[in-house]
């Protein structure tokens, strides 16, 4: 059934304007200005912002196999509450890891009747699974993910430069049958170059932990990836950029015209190492949250377009694995639980630095949808696009409290923080799935596979 929504603040590709959207059969069928609606129900959101829903292209859902950490139901409910209508699931930390079609099929089977938003999948590139890559591509994965360092999972070992070369050769050879943009190779860019523990090293001290993951590790890995991107002229994507020291070489590579893309995450833009207390292992992630001066340089790279995407890297675990009782950063699982609060956290930090909500939306909606080949149907308020829409109050503040968190585990470094920007309502293909703090639909999400 067709309906219409309007606001004085609709975020369109041309800017924020007073507009009415006509919605029918899951699509935006028209974008009207100064027109009266006669033949369908109209909801006027007045001053609230109507904006495209987010696409989060870096999420660890962990199902099947580790649903005690997270699962499709809780993750997709949290996404809906955060204004996200499309997720892409990483090939770990589920069990089995998604490194062959059999594992992908198990993952697909585990989604049934659990998806409150749409979900796509990456395949994994590990040593010795090259024969599995083409079948994964043919099955419909949206990209391939590799680690250049220990992933924390024995079943997902790191790749060597030689493995990356083999993977890029294969991707280049199958590119001819891809329908649309090339399938990106996503890489966790750290190389273990070793480090010397300081005399005052303390496993419960965040600064000691920070010293164990120096910027050099990222910088060396990124340099290698740029060289491979140049050699193969194939899309390489750097996940969760943390080291600002790598920005200049990334800028140079992009000016050269290389098909290189880069993401960072809300926690690298919101937090700084100076504010993290010792023993507070909620903040442990890899690469780590770095110093304030590093954070501000990342923001400059966001502003000038060097960084293409902002995504959550939601990587939760059960509370026991964070070892909060010991406060031991060496033992604690590395991952930030944040899926529900990405938009608000980024907007809170961005508005302090003079960025507009339009710029934030581009980084978290338009660019992310384009990255996975969905740029012609998601990520914009445009006629013919999916009616994936968020009603957002950018000026309202709220405190992150456990009682309002939809993640399976409520432990997050955002607890107790005051954030700007409240997601009031989320629509998935024109269906209202979240409103005023509650999930208001059945699981309407779909599995999204790439079609060839």
GUBA-121049 format. One line per field, with one value per residue (C-alpha): z, x, y. Coordinates in steps of 0.2 Angstrom, whole numbers. Layout:
BEGIN
zz	(Z,...)
xx	(X,...)
yy	(Y,...)
# end
This chain:
BEGIN
zz	(0,-5,8,9,22,23,33,32,33,20,16,-3,-14,-18,1,15,9,12,3,2,-2,-10,-6,-13,-15,-5,-16,-16,-31,-31,-22,-23,-18,-15,-20,-10,-7,-10,-13,1,19,24,39,42,53,53,59,61,48,35,29,20,31,34,27,38,28,43,56,66,69,75,70,68,81,93,95,114,108,96,83,68,78,91,79,66,80,86,68,66,82,75,59,49,36,28,36,29,40,41,38,56,71,67,68,54,47,30,19,8,1,14,28,19,17,35,38,26,34,51,46,44,53,62,50,55,42,26,27,15,17,14,10,19,10,20,15,5,1,-16,-24,-13,-19,-36,-29,-15,-28,-38,-23,-21,-7,-8,-6,1,18,23,39,38,56,69,68,85,77,73,59,51,49,42,24,17,3,-8,-3,-7,-24,-28,-22,-33,-48,-46,-43,-58,-69,-64,-65,-83,-76,-62,-65,-59,-49,-45,-30,-17,-7,11,22,40,38,51,50,66,66,84,98,114,131,141,158,166,155,164,156,165,158,142,136,138,127,115,113,108,92,86,71,61,60,51,40,34,29,20,10,4,0,-10,-20,-24,-28,-41,-48,-51,-53,-43,-29,-12,3,20,34,51,48,65,61,55,49,34,28,17,7,5,-2,-14,-20,-23,-33,-43,-47,-39,-35,-16,-3,16,30,48,63,76,90,82,79,95,109,112,122,134,141,143,161,165,167,156,143,135,124,118,99,86,79,95,99,98,104,102,89,79,81,74,59,55,56,43,32,34,29,14,7,10,21,11,23,42,48,65,65,78,86,102,114,130,145,152,138,141,158,166,183,180,169,158,141,135,139,134,118,106,99,101,104,95,81,88,92,76,69,85,90,73,73,90,86,68,74,85,70,58,48,42,44,25,25,39,29,13,23,32,19,1,0,10,-2,-17,-10,-10,-27,-21,-25,-38,-25,-8,1,-6,-5,-24,-35,-38,-23,-9,4,17,28,45,54,64,77,76,90,104,116,125,138,132,145,146,146,129,121,108,106,115,127,134,138,127,129,125,141,151,137,131,112,100,88,91,79,80,66,54,38,28,10,16,31,49,58,73,82,98,106,101,87,78,65,62,54,37,32,17,13,0,-12,-27,-44,-59)
xx	(0,7,10,20,31,37,49,56,73,75,93,94,109,106,106,94,77,58,52,38,43,30,33,26,30,46,53,54,42,44,52,41,43,28,15,0,-4,-22,-23,-13,-8,4,15,23,39,40,58,64,77,72,89,95,97,115,124,137,150,160,151,155,139,147,133,133,145,147,130,134,144,131,119,108,93,101,113,100,89,103,106,88,89,104,97,105,96,110,124,139,145,163,169,175,171,158,162,165,173,167,181,171,154,149,152,143,128,128,128,114,104,106,98,81,67,81,85,77,88,96,112,126,142,161,171,188,205,217,232,228,209,212,202,187,187,179,164,162,161,149,138,137,149,151,170,184,193,211,222,240,242,235,216,214,206,217,205,207,226,235,241,258,262,263,245,239,247,238,222,223,228,213,201,209,206,187,183,176,161,157,141,145,160,175,174,185,199,197,213,217,233,245,262,270,287,290,292,302,292,295,303,287,276,260,247,233,239,231,247,257,245,245,264,262,253,264,259,273,264,250,261,272,256,248,263,263,245,247,261,250,236,247,254,237,227,213,202,211,202,210,199,198,212,220,237,237,255,249,238,250,255,236,233,248,241,224,231,240,222,225,208,212,198,200,188,189,178,168,179,195,186,177,189,207,220,222,205,205,208,219,210,195,196,180,192,203,203,216,223,221,213,227,232,222,234,231,212,212,223,210,197,206,207,189,186,197,190,205,195,180,169,165,159,157,168,156,166,157,160,153,158,169,181,184,192,185,188,207,208,221,223,234,220,205,196,200,184,172,153,145,134,119,128,138,128,126,144,150,138,142,161,158,147,161,173,162,156,138,125,126,144,142,128,138,152,140,126,130,148,146,131,142,157,147,139,122,125,111,97,103,111,102,85,82,67,68,79,74,64,77,75,79,69,83,83,101,99,92,104,103,114,119,111,111,92,91,105,99,116,116,129,127,146,152,164,149,140,136,141,130,128,119,107,92,85,67,61,69,60,66,60,45,41,43,54,60,51,53,65,56,57,39,40,43,60,58,77,83,99,108,119,128,120,131)
yy	(0,17,30,46,54,72,84,101,92,78,73,72,71,89,94,96,102,101,87,73,55,43,25,10,-8,-6,8,27,31,49,64,79,97,108,95,91,72,67,48,40,42,55,57,74,72,91,96,79,73,60,52,36,21,16,1,-6,-16,-23,-33,-49,-58,-74,-86,-101,-108,-93,-87,-85,-70,-63,-69,-64,-60,-48,-41,-36,-29,-18,-13,-8,2,11,16,2,-8,-18,-27,-37,-51,-55,-73,-74,-76,-89,-108,-114,-98,-94,-100,-112,-114,-128,-115,-102,-113,-117,-98,-95,-109,-101,-84,-91,-81,-71,-56,-39,-30,-36,-46,-50,-60,-60,-75,-78,-79,-89,-100,-115,-111,-104,-118,-112,-94,-95,-106,-93,-79,-89,-92,-73,-66,-48,-47,-57,-54,-58,-55,-51,-55,-67,-65,-73,-88,-103,-108,-91,-90,-75,-74,-70,-59,-74,-79,-61,-62,-78,-71,-56,-66,-76,-61,-53,-68,-70,-52,-54,-63,-51,-41,-24,-17,-29,-39,-30,-38,-32,-34,-32,-22,-26,-35,-41,-33,-37,-25,-23,-22,-7,-9,-3,-14,-18,-30,-20,-3,3,12,-4,-13,1,-1,-19,-14,1,11,4,-13,-5,7,-8,-18,-4,0,-18,-17,-1,-10,-25,-14,-5,-21,-29,-14,-22,-15,-17,-11,-7,-11,-1,11,17,24,41,39,30,44,52,36,32,50,48,31,38,53,40,33,16,7,8,11,14,13,18,15,26,21,27,44,45,39,43,33,47,45,26,20,5,-11,-5,-19,-14,-3,-17,-19,-22,-11,-1,16,28,45,61,69,53,54,72,67,53,66,77,62,60,78,78,61,51,39,32,24,23,6,-2,-17,-23,-37,-43,-57,-63,-53,-67,-65,-47,-52,-36,-43,-44,-29,-39,-32,-47,-59,-50,-52,-38,-31,-16,-19,-4,-8,1,17,21,34,44,42,48,62,68,69,76,90,96,97,106,91,91,77,76,72,59,51,50,40,28,26,31,26,10,4,8,-1,-18,-15,-9,10,10,4,9,24,38,47,45,40,21,17,5,14,11,27,34,47,55,69,76,88,77,70,53,43,25,14,-5,-6,1,-10,-23,-32,-49,-42,-25,-22,-7,7,19,15,31,42,56,56,67,60,49,36,38,27,15,9,-7,-6,5,-6,1,-10,1,15,24,12,-4,-17,-16,-29,-47,-52,-44,-44,-53,-62,-52,-61,-54,-60,-64)
# end
